[in-house]
Amino acid sequence: MDAFIQEFEGVFIPKVLGANDNNEFINSTNTDYVMQRIREKYLEDSTVTIVLVGSCTHSRRYVDWEIKSSLQQGRDLPNGLLGIAIPRGKTSAHLPERFKYNWKKDGEGYAKFQSYPSSEQQLREWIEGAYQARTMRASLIDNSLPMMRYNSKCTICEKTH
């Protein structure tokens, strides 16, 4: 993740939720409060959420929470949702369930999933596409899954992170 952020630091402003144990976690069982805090602290001034998808990303509850909060509709437009496979050269991944509900291989879903970008320009184009989805494809959003309460067992390494 750090390598991706350093490589493309001129293209977007990184805000990271729950990527490591040094991050501040939102320790509450009140779902409304958790969503409110994620929106205020991490997403308030953002328009696109980039989900860096590694081998164990699908099993992390904070990823699910950030995606759920990004897709909320109401007072504000939802964030565009762009998944990117990491590390470089990876072309498939185990997507988080909520992301899968909003992505379709044929490109007709709300979210987009891409392999690692080959250039800053390519990443800019993907971000712009996700930004446009906020108004053009918002009707395709499915945010109906319940929030993950705990990290789940990773299907790759079979550990709970």
N, C-alpha and C positions, 0 to 999 in steps of 0.2 A: 504494500500500500504506500509506504513512504517513498519508494522509488517512483511509483506512478505520479504521486503528488509533485515530487521534485522535477520529473521530466516534463510535466505539463502545467507547472505553476503559473505560467502566463495566460492560461486559457480559462481557468476557473478559480474561485475562492474556496479552498477546502474548509469544511466544518465536519468534524468527525465525532460520531456518537458510539461509544462502547467498543472501540477498536482494540483497546488494551486495558489492562488493569489500572492504569494511571488516569484514565478518563473518569470524570464525575458521573456516577450512575444515578438514575432517578429511582430511588428506593421507595416504592409505594405500591399498594395493591389497588388503589383507586385509578381505574383506567382513564377516566376523564382527566384527572390531574396529570397523569403520565403523558397523555397526548397533548395537553395544554403546554406542559414544560418542554416537550420535544419541539413543538411549534415555536414557542417563545425563544428557546435557547439555541436551537440549531437550524430551524427552517424559516423563521420569520421573514427574513429579507431575501430568501432564495426563491428561484423559479423552477429549477431543475434539480432533482436528486439523482446523483450518480451512485450506483451500487457496484462496488468492486467485488466481483464474484470469484472467490478462491474455492479451494476444495471443501472447506468446512463452513462457508458463509451461510449455507441453508439451515444450519442447526443453531444459529445464534438469535436469541430473542430480541436483542437490541436492533438487529437488522430488520426483523419483522415489524417492530414498533416504529422504526423510522419510515419504513415503506408505508405502513398504515397511516401514519400522520401525514406523509407526503400526499397521499391520495384523498385525504379528506376534502369534501366539497362543502360549500356553504357560503360563509361570509367572503372568503377569498377563493380564487381559482386554485385547483390542486397543483402540485408541482408536476412537471414532466418527469418521467421515470426512465432512466437509461441504465442498463446493466452492462458492465464491461468485464470480460473474462480476464483474470490475471492468473499466473504470470503471462508475459509476452509469449505468443505462439500457441496458447491454449485456445482451442476452438469449441470446446464443450464444457459444461459445468453442471453441477447440481444446483439448480436455482431455488431460492427460497419459495415456499408455497405461495405466498401472497403475490410475489413477482410473477410466478407461473400463471396465476389466475388472470393476470393482466397482460400477458405476452402470448403471441401466437407466432409460430414459425413462418407463417405466410406474410407476416408484417402487418396484419390487420388488427392487432390488439392495441391497447393503449401504450403499454411499455415496449421499449426496444431493447434487444440484447445483441451485443456486438463482441467480436474478438478484440484483442488489444489494438488500439489505433496505431496507424503507421506514421502519422504526422499530427502536428498541432492543428493543421487545417482540417483534417479528417475528424478529429475530436470536436472542433468548433461546429462542423456541419451536423454531427450527431446531436450535440447539445441544442442546436437550433431546431432540429427536428423534434426533439423532446419538448422544447419550449412551445412549438406550434401545436403540439398534441393537446396542450392545456385547453385550447378552445376548439380545435378541430375534431378531437377524438375523446373528449371527456365523457361522453355518453357510454363509452366502452369500459369504464372503470368498474371493477368488481372488488369492493373492499369489505366483503361480507364475512370473511373468515374471522373467527375469534382471535384475539391477540394470544401469542405464545406466552405462557406464564413463566416458563423456565426454558433454559437452553435444552435442546434435544440431543440425542445421540447422533453423531455424524455418521452418515452412511459410508463415508470413505475410510476414515481412520477408526471408526467405532468407539470414539471417546466422546464424552460430554464436555464441552468447553465452557 
